[in-house]
Amino acid sequence: MPESKTLRKPIFTKVDQLRPGTSGHTLTIKVVNTKMVLQKGRPDGPQVRQIRIAESLVGDETGMIIFTARNEQAFAVDFMKEGATLTLRNAKIDMFKGSMRLAVDKWGRVEVAEPDSFKVKEDNNLSLIEYELINIVEE
């Protein structure tokens, strides 16, 4: 008899709980602002492939972080409007020049959520915290 797989309910993470090198986060966030960092076409054979990178400052009631949307997720830019409420599924933390960036790769999803009434805590921007990579040498 085949086993039936039951889907686990996602555990929602708050922005202030995000840490470098972590993944598998599900968050409900609001967009503070968005800017296109790079957009250009690259000829790849018979079709021109678009390269798009956008950064959005997003947050919840605990803090803010920069969300980077690249190529496969760049369609998300179209609904990353100021004030929009989104759910990020299977998000991860990338490091860029020593600071954290929230990202969703091909295994994650960006979904439009029902508008929420929470106010983004703008005085706790996790992307402004600089981390230093140190090598631990065991003797």
DSSP file with accessible surface (Angstrom, degrees, kcal/mol):
  #  RESIDUE AA STRUCTURE BP1 BP2  ACC     N-H-->O    O-->H-N    N-H-->O    O-->H-N    TCO  KAPPA ALPHA  PHI   PSI    X-CA   Y-CA   Z-CA
    1    1 A M              0   0  229      0, 0.0     2,-0.1     0, 0.0     0, 0.0   0.000 360.0 360.0 360.0 124.8    0.0    0.0    0.0
    2    2 A P        -     0   0  125      0, 0.0     2,-0.3     0, 0.0     0, 0.0  -0.370 360.0-117.8 -69.5 142.9    1.6    3.3   -1.0
    3    3 A E        -     0   0  187     -2,-0.1     2,-0.5     1,-0.0     0, 0.0  -0.605  23.1-132.2 -77.4 138.2    2.3    5.8    1.7
    4    4 A S        -     0   0  105     -2,-0.3     2,-0.5     1,-0.0    -1,-0.0  -0.786  16.9-136.8 -92.5 131.8    0.5    9.1    1.4
    5    5 A K        -     0   0  201     -2,-0.5     2,-0.5     0, 0.0    -1,-0.0  -0.759  13.1-153.8 -88.7 126.6    2.7   12.1    1.9
    6    6 A T        -     0   0  122     -2,-0.5     2,-0.3     1,-0.0    -2,-0.0  -0.866  19.4-122.2 -99.7 134.6    1.3   14.8    4.0
    7    7 A L        -     0   0  170     -2,-0.5     2,-0.3     1,-0.1    -1,-0.0  -0.563  24.3-126.4 -75.3 135.7    2.5   18.3    3.4
    8    8 A R        -     0   0  226     -2,-0.3    -1,-0.1     1,-0.1     3,-0.0  -0.582  23.2-114.4 -78.4 143.0    4.1   20.0    6.3
    9    9 A K        -     0   0  188     -2,-0.3    -1,-0.1     1,-0.1     2,-0.1  -0.573  40.0-109.0 -72.7 136.8    2.7   23.4    7.3
   10   10 A P        -     0   0   59      0, 0.0     2,-0.6     0, 0.0    -1,-0.1  -0.391  20.5-133.5 -68.7 146.1    5.4   26.0    6.7
   11   11 A I        -     0   0  146     -2,-0.1    15,-0.6    -3,-0.0     2,-0.3  -0.907  25.0-134.7 -97.4 118.3    7.0   27.6    9.8
   12   12 A F  B     -a   26   0A  97     -2,-0.6     2,-0.3    13,-0.1    15,-0.2  -0.584  15.7-151.6 -81.0 136.0    7.1   31.3    9.2
   13   13 A T        -     0   0   23     13,-3.2    15,-0.4    -2,-0.3     2,-0.3  -0.796   8.7-133.7-102.9 146.3   10.3   33.2   10.0
   14   14 A K    >   -     0   0   80     -2,-0.3     3,-2.0    13,-0.1     4,-0.3  -0.719  25.2-115.1 -95.5 152.5   10.6   36.8   11.1
   15   15 A V  G >  S+     0   0    0     -2,-0.3     3,-1.9     1,-0.3    -1,-0.1   0.894 114.1  58.9 -56.1 -40.5   13.2   39.1    9.4
   16   16 A D  G 3  S+     0   0   67      1,-0.3    -1,-0.3    47,-0.1    48,-0.0   0.619  99.3  60.5 -70.6  -4.9   15.1   39.6   12.7
   17   17 A Q  G <  S+     0   0  109     -3,-2.0    -1,-0.3     2,-0.0    -2,-0.2   0.510  78.6 113.2 -94.2  -6.7   15.6   35.8   12.9
   18   18 A L    <   -     0   0    0     -3,-1.9    82,-0.1    -4,-0.3    74,-0.0  -0.446  44.7-176.5 -70.8 139.9   17.5   35.6    9.6
   19   19 A R    >   -     0   0  131     -2,-0.1     3,-1.4     4,-0.0    74,-0.2  -0.956  34.6 -83.0-135.1 154.0   21.2   34.6    9.9
   20   20 A P  T 3  S+     0   0   49      0, 0.0     3,-0.1     0, 0.0    74,-0.1  -0.213 110.7  15.6 -56.3 140.9   24.1   34.3    7.4
   21   21 A G  T 3  S+     0   0   69     72,-0.4     2,-0.2     1,-0.2    73,-0.1   0.563  94.8 128.2  76.5   9.6   24.2   31.0    5.5
   22   22 A T    <   +     0   0   46     -3,-1.4    71,-2.7    72,-0.0     2,-0.3  -0.608  30.3 174.3 -99.2 161.2   20.7   29.9    6.4
   23   23 A S  E     +B   92   0B  87     69,-0.2    69,-0.2    -2,-0.2    68,-0.1  -0.911  45.7  67.8-151.5 176.4   18.0   28.7    4.0
   24   24 A G  E     +     0   0B  42     67,-0.7     2,-0.2    -2,-0.3    66,-0.2   0.698  64.7 157.6  80.4  20.8   14.5   27.2    3.8
   25   25 A H  E     -B   91   0B  20     66,-2.5    66,-3.2    64,-0.1     2,-0.5  -0.564  29.5-162.6 -83.3 142.3   12.8   30.3    5.2
   26   26 A T  E     +a   12   0B  15    -15,-0.6   -13,-3.2    -2,-0.2     2,-0.3  -0.995  23.0 170.7-118.9 122.7    9.2   31.2    4.6
   27   27 A L  E     -B   88   0B   0     61,-2.2    61,-2.8    -2,-0.5     2,-0.6  -0.979  34.2-144.2-133.7 149.0    8.4   34.8    5.3
   28   28 A T  E     +B   87   0B  36    -15,-0.4     2,-0.3    -2,-0.3    59,-0.2  -0.970  39.9 168.7-107.6 120.9    5.5   37.3    4.8
   29   29 A I  E     -B   86   0B   0     57,-2.8    57,-3.0    -2,-0.6     2,-0.4  -0.871  31.8-133.7-132.4 162.7    7.0   40.6    4.0
   30   30 A K  E     -BC  85  59B  38     29,-2.8    29,-2.0    -2,-0.3     2,-0.5  -0.932  27.4-119.3-115.9 144.3    6.1   44.1    2.7
   31   31 A V  E     + C   0  58B   4     53,-2.3    52,-3.3    -2,-0.4    27,-0.2  -0.703  26.2 179.5 -84.1 126.1    7.9   45.9    0.0
   32   32 A V  E     -     0   0B  24     25,-3.6     2,-0.3    -2,-0.5    26,-0.2   0.864  68.8 -28.6 -89.5 -48.4    9.4   49.2    1.1
   33   33 A N  E     - C   0  57B  77     24,-1.3    24,-2.4    49,-0.1    -1,-0.4  -0.979  55.9-149.5-161.8 164.5   11.0   50.1   -2.3
   34   34 A T  E     - C   0  56B  47     -2,-0.3     2,-0.3    22,-0.3    22,-0.2  -0.994  10.0-178.5-140.2 141.7   12.4   48.4   -5.4
   35   35 A K  E     - C   0  55B 130     20,-2.7    20,-2.7    -2,-0.3     2,-0.5  -0.997  29.4-122.6-141.4 143.6   15.1   49.3   -8.0
   36   36 A M  E     - C   0  54B  71     -2,-0.3    18,-0.3    18,-0.2     3,-0.1  -0.714  25.2-177.9 -80.9 123.8   16.4   47.6  -11.1
   37   37 A V  E     +     0   0B  78     16,-2.5     2,-0.3    -2,-0.5    17,-0.2   0.832  68.7   4.0 -90.5 -38.4   20.1   47.0  -10.7
   38   38 A L  E     + C   0  53B  63     15,-2.2    15,-2.8     2,-0.0    -1,-0.3  -0.987  58.2 166.8-151.4 134.3   20.8   45.4  -14.1
   39   39 A Q  E     + C   0  52B 107     -2,-0.3     2,-0.3    13,-0.2    13,-0.2  -0.870  22.1 134.6-150.0 115.0   18.7   44.7  -17.2
   40   40 A K  E     - C   0  51B 118     11,-2.3    11,-3.5    -2,-0.3     2,-0.3  -0.988  47.0-114.6-155.9 156.5   20.2   43.7  -20.5
   41   41 A G  E     - C   0  50B  38     -2,-0.3     9,-0.2     9,-0.2    -2,-0.0  -0.714  23.4-163.7 -93.0 143.8   19.6   41.2  -23.3
   42   42 A R  E     - C   0  49B 100      7,-3.2     7,-3.2    -2,-0.3     2,-0.4  -0.984  22.5-124.8-127.9 121.6   22.3   38.5  -24.0
   43   43 A P  E     + C   0  48B 102      0, 0.0     2,-0.4     0, 0.0     5,-0.2  -0.501  32.7 173.3 -68.8 119.9   22.2   36.7  -27.3
   44   44 A D  E >   - C   0  47B  75      3,-2.1     3,-1.0    -2,-0.4    -2,-0.0  -0.795  61.7 -60.6-125.1  84.7   22.1   33.0  -26.5
   45   45 A G  T 3  S-     0   0   67     -2,-0.4    -1,-0.2     1,-0.2     4,-0.1  -0.487 114.5 -13.0  74.5-141.5   21.6   31.2  -29.8
   46   46 A P  T 3  S+     0   0  139      0, 0.0     2,-0.3     0, 0.0    -1,-0.2   0.702 129.6  59.2 -71.8 -18.6   18.5   32.1  -31.8
   47   47 A Q  E <  S-C   44   0B 155     -3,-1.0    -3,-2.1    -5,-0.0     2,-0.6  -0.852  81.0-124.9-113.6 149.2   16.8   33.8  -28.8
   48   48 A V  E     -C   43   0B 100     -2,-0.3     2,-0.5    -5,-0.2    -7,-0.0  -0.794  26.2-146.6 -89.6 123.9   17.9   36.8  -26.8
   49   49 A R  E     -C   42   0B 105     -7,-3.2    -7,-3.2    -2,-0.6     2,-0.4  -0.799  10.8-133.0 -93.4 130.6   18.0   36.0  -23.1
   50   50 A Q  E     -C   41   0B  98     -2,-0.5     2,-0.6    -9,-0.2    -9,-0.2  -0.657  11.6-157.6 -82.0 134.0   17.2   38.7  -20.7
   51   51 A I  E     +C   40   0B  18    -11,-3.5   -11,-2.3    -2,-0.4     2,-0.4  -0.971  21.7 172.2-109.7 118.2   19.5   39.3  -17.7
   52   52 A R  E     +C   39   0B  49     -2,-0.6    19,-1.6   -13,-0.2     2,-0.4  -0.996  13.8 175.4-131.0 133.6   17.6   41.0  -14.9
   53   53 A I  E     +CD  38  70B  42    -15,-2.8   -16,-2.5    -2,-0.4   -15,-2.2  -0.992   9.3 175.5-134.9 127.4   18.6   41.8  -11.4
   54   54 A A  E     -CD  36  69B   1     15,-2.4    15,-2.9    -2,-0.4     2,-0.4  -0.959  16.6-151.2-130.2 149.4   16.5   43.8   -9.0
   55   55 A E  E     -CD  35  68B  34    -20,-2.7   -20,-2.7    -2,-0.3     2,-0.4  -0.983  12.6-174.2-120.8 133.6   16.9   44.7   -5.4
   56   56 A S  E     -CD  34  67B   2     11,-2.7    11,-3.7    -2,-0.4     2,-0.7  -0.988  24.0-135.0-125.5 136.0   13.9   45.4   -3.1
   57   57 A L  E     +CD  33  66B  29    -24,-2.4   -25,-3.6    -2,-0.4   -24,-1.3  -0.823  40.6 171.6 -85.9 117.4   14.0   46.6    0.5
   58   58 A V  E     +CD  31  65B   0      7,-2.7     7,-2.7    -2,-0.7     2,-0.3  -0.876   4.0 149.9-126.4 161.5   11.5   44.4    2.2
   59   59 A G  E     -CD  30  64B   0    -29,-2.0   -29,-2.8    -2,-0.3     5,-0.2  -0.989  27.7-139.5-171.7 179.1   10.6   43.8    5.8
   60   60 A D  E >   - D   0  63B   1      3,-2.3    61,-2.5    -2,-0.3     3,-0.8  -0.652  58.8 -66.1-136.1-162.7    8.1   42.9    8.5
   61   61 A E  T 3  S+     0   0   79     59,-0.3     3,-0.1     1,-0.2    59,-0.1   0.556 130.2  50.5 -72.6  -3.8    7.3   44.2   12.0
   62   62 A T  T 3  S-     0   0   25      1,-0.3     2,-0.3    59,-0.0    -1,-0.2   0.608 120.5 -53.5-106.5 -17.1   10.8   43.0   13.3
   63   63 A G  E <   -D   60   0B   0     -3,-0.8    -3,-2.3    62,-0.0    -1,-0.3  -0.979  49.2 -93.9 166.3-176.6   13.1   44.5   10.7
   64   64 A M  E     +De  59 125B   9     60,-2.7    62,-2.9    -2,-0.3    63,-0.4  -0.890  26.2 176.2-128.3 160.5   14.1   45.0    7.0
   65   65 A I  E     -D   58   0B   0     -7,-2.7    -7,-2.7    -2,-0.3     2,-0.5  -0.974  36.7-101.1-157.0 155.9   16.5   43.3    4.6
   66   66 A I  E     -D   57   0B  30     34,-0.5    36,-3.1    -2,-0.3     2,-0.5  -0.714  31.4-154.9 -84.0 128.2   17.4   43.7    0.9
   67   67 A F  E     -Df  56 102B   0    -11,-3.7   -11,-2.7    -2,-0.5     2,-0.6  -0.912   6.4-154.9-102.7 124.4   15.8   41.0   -1.3
   68   68 A T  E     -Df  55 103B   7     34,-2.9    36,-0.6    -2,-0.5     2,-0.5  -0.913   4.9-164.4-104.4 122.5   17.7   40.3   -4.5
   69   69 A A  E     -D   54   0B   2    -15,-2.9   -15,-2.4    -2,-0.6     2,-0.3  -0.930  12.4-172.6-106.0 122.3   15.7   38.9   -7.5
   70   70 A R  E >>  -D   53   0B  92     -2,-0.5     3,-3.9    34,-0.3     4,-0.6  -0.877  45.7 -61.7-115.4 154.0   17.8   37.4  -10.3
   71   71 A N  G >4 S+     0   0   58    -19,-1.6     3,-1.2    -2,-0.3     4,-0.4   0.279 131.7  40.2  12.3 -80.4   16.9   36.1  -13.7
   72   72 A E  G 34 S+     0   0  102      1,-0.3    -1,-0.3     2,-0.1     3,-0.2   0.776 127.4  36.0 -65.3 -23.5   14.6   33.3  -12.9
   73   73 A Q  G X4 S+     0   0   12     -3,-3.9     3,-2.2   -21,-0.2     4,-0.3   0.426  88.1  98.5-104.7   0.6   12.9   35.3  -10.1
   74   74 A A  G X<  +     0   0    2     -3,-1.2     3,-2.0    -4,-0.6     4,-0.4   0.767  68.2  72.9 -64.6 -20.8   13.1   38.7  -11.8
   75   75 A F  G >  S+     0   0   96     -4,-0.4     3,-1.5     1,-0.3     4,-0.4   0.817  84.8  70.1 -58.5 -26.2    9.5   38.3  -12.9
   76   76 A A  G X  S+     0   0    0     -3,-2.2     3,-1.6     1,-0.3     4,-0.4   0.785  80.9  74.0 -61.1 -25.1    8.8   39.0   -9.3
   77   77 A V  G X  S+     0   0   17     -3,-2.0     3,-1.3    -4,-0.3    -1,-0.3   0.854  84.1  67.0 -56.9 -33.1   10.0   42.5   -9.9
   78   78 A D  G <  S+     0   0   95     -3,-1.5    -1,-0.3    -4,-0.4    -2,-0.2   0.779 111.9  30.8 -63.1 -28.2    6.7   43.1  -11.7
   79   79 A F  G <  S+     0   0   59     -3,-1.6     2,-1.3    -4,-0.4    -1,-0.3   0.229  88.9 103.6-114.6  17.9    4.8   42.8   -8.5
   80   80 A M    <   +     0   0    4     -3,-1.3     2,-0.3    -4,-0.4    -1,-0.1  -0.400  52.8 153.8 -89.1  56.9    7.4   44.1   -6.1
   81   81 A K    >   -     0   0  129     -2,-1.3     3,-2.6     1,-0.1   -50,-0.3  -0.632  56.3 -85.0 -88.9 148.8    5.6   47.4   -5.8
   82   82 A E  T 3  S+     0   0  158      1,-0.3   -50,-0.2    -2,-0.3    -1,-0.1  -0.231 116.7  15.6 -52.4 128.2    5.9   49.6   -2.7
   83   83 A G  T 3  S+     0   0   46    -52,-3.3    -1,-0.3     1,-0.3   -51,-0.1   0.269  90.8 139.0  90.0 -10.7    3.5   48.5    0.0
   84   84 A A    <   -     0   0   27     -3,-2.6   -53,-2.3   -53,-0.1     2,-0.5  -0.396  48.2-136.9 -68.2 142.4    2.8   45.1   -1.6
   85   85 A T  E     +B   30   0B   6     28,-0.4    28,-2.6   -55,-0.2     2,-0.3  -0.893  29.7 177.7-101.5 128.2    2.6   42.1    0.7
   86   86 A L  E     -BG  29 112B   0    -57,-3.0   -57,-2.8    -2,-0.5     2,-0.5  -0.916  26.6-139.9-128.9 155.8    4.4   39.0   -0.5
   87   87 A T  E     -BG  28 111B  12     24,-2.9    24,-2.6    -2,-0.3     2,-0.5  -0.977  16.0-159.3-114.0 125.5    5.1   35.5    0.8
   88   88 A L  E     -BG  27 110B   0    -61,-2.8   -61,-2.2    -2,-0.5     2,-0.4  -0.928   8.9-162.2-102.5 126.7    8.6   34.1    0.1
   89   89 A R  E     + G   0 109B  75     20,-2.9    20,-1.9    -2,-0.5   -63,-0.2  -0.929  69.2   0.7-114.1 136.3    8.9   30.4    0.3
   90   90 A N  E    S+     0   0B  69     -2,-0.4    15,-0.5   -66,-0.2    -1,-0.2   0.883  87.4 171.6  57.3  43.1   12.2   28.5    0.6
   91   91 A A  E     -B   25   0B   0    -66,-3.2   -66,-2.5    -3,-0.3   -67,-0.7  -0.406  13.4-160.6 -78.8 158.7   14.1   31.7    0.8
   92   92 A K  E     -BH  23 103B  57     11,-3.0    11,-2.5   -69,-0.2     2,-0.6  -0.896  19.3-113.3-135.8 167.0   17.8   31.8    1.6
   93   93 A I  E     - H   0 102B   8    -71,-2.7   -72,-0.4    -2,-0.3     2,-0.3  -0.912  29.6-173.1-106.0 119.7   20.4   34.2    2.8
   94   94 A D  E     - H   0 101B  38      7,-3.0     7,-2.6    -2,-0.6     2,-0.4  -0.797  20.3-129.5-101.6 154.8   23.2   35.1    0.4
   95   95 A M  E     - H   0 100B  82     -2,-0.3     2,-0.4     5,-0.2     5,-0.2  -0.890  23.8-178.7-106.6 134.8   26.2   37.2    1.4
   96   96 A F  E >  S- H   0  99B  93      3,-2.8     3,-1.8    -2,-0.4    -2,-0.0  -0.962  72.9 -23.4-135.5 114.5   27.2   40.2   -0.7
   97   97 A K  T 3  S-     0   0  180     -2,-0.4     3,-0.1     1,-0.3    -1,-0.1   0.884 128.0 -49.1  50.0  42.5   30.2   42.3    0.3
   98   98 A G  T 3  S+     0   0   23      1,-0.2    33,-3.9    32,-0.1     2,-0.3   0.484 119.6  98.5  83.5   2.6   29.9   41.1    3.9
   99   99 A S  E <  S- H   0  96B  12     -3,-1.8    -3,-2.8    31,-0.2    -1,-0.2  -0.895  74.6-101.8-126.1 158.4   26.2   41.8    4.3
  100  100 A M  E     - H   0  95B   0     26,-0.6   -34,-0.5    29,-0.5     2,-0.4  -0.475  30.9-175.7 -79.4 141.8   23.1   39.7    4.2
  101  101 A R  E     - H   0  94B  26     -7,-2.6    -7,-3.0    -2,-0.2     2,-0.3  -0.998  22.0-132.8-132.1 135.8   20.8   39.6    1.2
  102  102 A L  E     +fH  67  93B   0    -36,-3.1   -34,-2.9    -2,-0.4     2,-0.3  -0.694  35.4 171.2 -86.0 138.2   17.5   37.6    1.0
  103  103 A A  E     -fH  68  92B   1    -11,-2.5   -11,-3.0    -2,-0.3     2,-0.4  -0.974  29.0-149.3-146.9 157.4   17.1   35.6   -2.2
  104  104 A V        -     0   0    7    -36,-0.6   -34,-0.3    -2,-0.3   -13,-0.1  -0.996  20.8-168.6-128.6 123.1   14.9   32.9   -3.7
  105  105 A D    >   -     0   0   41    -15,-0.5     3,-2.1    -2,-0.4   -36,-0.0  -0.187  49.8 -68.5 -97.4-163.2   16.4   30.5   -6.2
  106  106 A K  T 3  S+     0   0  151      1,-0.3    -1,-0.0    -2,-0.1    -2,-0.0   0.682 131.8  57.2 -64.7 -15.4   14.7   28.0   -8.5
  107  107 A W  T 3  S+     0   0  182    -17,-0.1    -1,-0.3     2,-0.0     2,-0.2   0.512 103.2  65.3 -91.0  -6.8   13.6   25.9   -5.6
  108  108 A G    <   -     0   0    6     -3,-2.1     2,-0.3   -18,-0.0   -18,-0.2  -0.515  69.0-138.9-110.7 179.8   11.7   28.8   -3.9
  109  109 A R  E     -G   89   0B 154    -20,-1.9   -20,-2.9    -2,-0.2     2,-0.5  -0.993   6.4-151.2-141.5 148.6    8.7   30.9   -4.7
  110  110 A V  E     -G   88   0B  11     -2,-0.3     2,-0.4   -22,-0.2   -22,-0.2  -0.987  27.6-179.6-116.1 122.4    7.6   34.5   -4.5
  111  111 A E  E     -G   87   0B  39    -24,-2.6   -24,-2.9    -2,-0.5     2,-0.3  -0.968  31.8-117.8-127.1 143.9    3.8   34.8   -4.1
  112  112 A V  E     -G   86   0B  97     -2,-0.4   -26,-0.2   -26,-0.2     2,-0.2  -0.621  39.6-161.6 -74.5 130.5    1.5   37.8   -3.8
  113  113 A A        -     0   0   23    -28,-2.6   -28,-0.4    -2,-0.3     3,-0.1  -0.683  29.4 -80.9-110.0 168.7   -0.2   37.6   -0.4
  114  114 A E        -     0   0  166     -2,-0.2    -1,-0.1     1,-0.1   -28,-0.0  -0.421  63.3 -91.4 -63.3 139.9   -3.3   39.2    1.0
  115  115 A P        -     0   0  111      0, 0.0     2,-0.3     0, 0.0    -1,-0.1  -0.270  47.8-153.8 -55.0 137.3   -2.5   42.8    2.1
  116  116 A D        -     0   0   75      2,-0.1    -3,-0.0    -3,-0.1   -87,-0.0  -0.852  17.4-137.9-116.8 155.9   -1.5   42.9    5.8
  117  117 A S        +     0   0  117     -2,-0.3    -1,-0.1     2,-0.1     0, 0.0   0.492  61.9 119.7 -93.1  -2.5   -1.7   45.7    8.3
  118  118 A F        -     0   0   28      1,-0.1     2,-0.5     0, 0.0    -2,-0.1  -0.255  59.7-131.1 -65.6 152.3    1.7   45.3    9.9
  119  119 A K        -     0   0  167    -58,-0.0     2,-0.2   -89,-0.0    -1,-0.1  -0.890  23.1-116.0-104.7 131.6    4.1   48.2    9.8
  120  120 A V        -     0   0   15     -2,-0.5     2,-1.1   -61,-0.1   -59,-0.3  -0.470  21.8-127.2 -68.5 131.6    7.7   47.5    8.6
  121  121 A K    >   -     0   0   92    -61,-2.5     3,-0.8   -58,-0.3   -61,-0.2  -0.689  30.8-178.6 -80.3 100.3   10.2   48.2   11.4
  122  122 A E  T 3   +     0   0  117     -2,-1.1     3,-0.2     1,-0.2    -1,-0.2   0.541  68.1  68.6 -84.7  -5.6   12.5   50.5    9.4
  123  123 A D  T 3  S+     0   0  133      1,-0.2    -1,-0.2    -3,-0.1     2,-0.2   0.264  91.4  64.3 -98.0  15.8   15.1   51.1   12.1
  124  124 A N    <   +     0   0   49     -3,-0.8   -60,-2.7   -59,-0.0     2,-0.9  -0.613  62.0 170.5-135.4  75.6   16.4   47.5   12.0
  125  125 A N  B >   -e   64   0B  29    -62,-0.2     3,-1.7    -2,-0.2     4,-0.3  -0.771  15.9-167.6 -91.7 105.1   18.0   47.0    8.5
  126  126 A L  G >  S+     0   0    7    -62,-2.9     3,-1.1    -2,-0.9   -26,-0.6   0.740  83.6  66.6 -65.1 -22.4   19.8   43.6    8.6
  127  127 A S  G 3  S+     0   0    8    -63,-0.4    -1,-0.3     1,-0.2   -62,-0.1   0.606  92.8  61.5 -75.5  -9.7   21.5   44.4    5.3
  128  128 A L  G <  S+     0   0  138     -3,-1.7     2,-0.5   -29,-0.1    -1,-0.2   0.570  81.7  96.8 -89.4  -9.6   23.5   47.2    7.0
  129  129 A I    <   -     0   0   74     -3,-1.1   -29,-0.5    -4,-0.3     2,-0.5  -0.685  69.6-144.6 -81.6 125.5   25.1   44.8    9.4
  130  130 A E        -     0   0  164     -2,-0.5     2,-0.3   -31,-0.1   -31,-0.2  -0.790  12.4-161.9 -94.8 132.2   28.6   43.8    8.2
  131  131 A Y        -     0   0   74    -33,-3.9     2,-0.5    -2,-0.5     0, 0.0  -0.854   7.6-144.5-109.9 147.9   29.8   40.3    8.8
  132  132 A E        -     0   0  169     -2,-0.3     2,-0.5     2,-0.0    -2,-0.0  -0.950  12.9-134.5-115.4 128.8   33.4   39.2    8.6
  133  133 A L        -     0   0  161     -2,-0.5     2,-0.4     2,-0.0    -2,-0.0  -0.698  28.3-174.7 -80.5 124.2   34.4   35.8    7.2
  134  134 A I        -     0   0  114     -2,-0.5     2,-0.5     2,-0.0    -2,-0.0  -0.954  19.9-135.4-122.3 143.3   36.9   34.2    9.5
  135  135 A N        -     0   0  145     -2,-0.4     2,-0.6     2,-0.0    -2,-0.0  -0.843  14.4-147.6 -95.5 129.2   38.7   30.9    8.9
  136  136 A I        -     0   0  142     -2,-0.5     2,-0.6     2,-0.0    -2,-0.0  -0.867  12.4-163.2 -98.8 119.9   38.9   28.6   12.0
  137  137 A V        -     0   0  116     -2,-0.6     2,-0.4     2,-0.0    -2,-0.0  -0.908   4.9-152.6-107.3 121.2   42.1   26.6   12.0
  138  138 A E              0   0  179     -2,-0.6    -2,-0.0     1,-0.0     0, 0.0  -0.776 360.0 360.0 -92.5 136.5   42.2   23.6   14.2
  139  139 A E              0   0  230     -2,-0.4    -1,-0.0     0, 0.0    -2,-0.0  -0.682 360.0 360.0-106.3 360.0   45.6   22.5   15.5
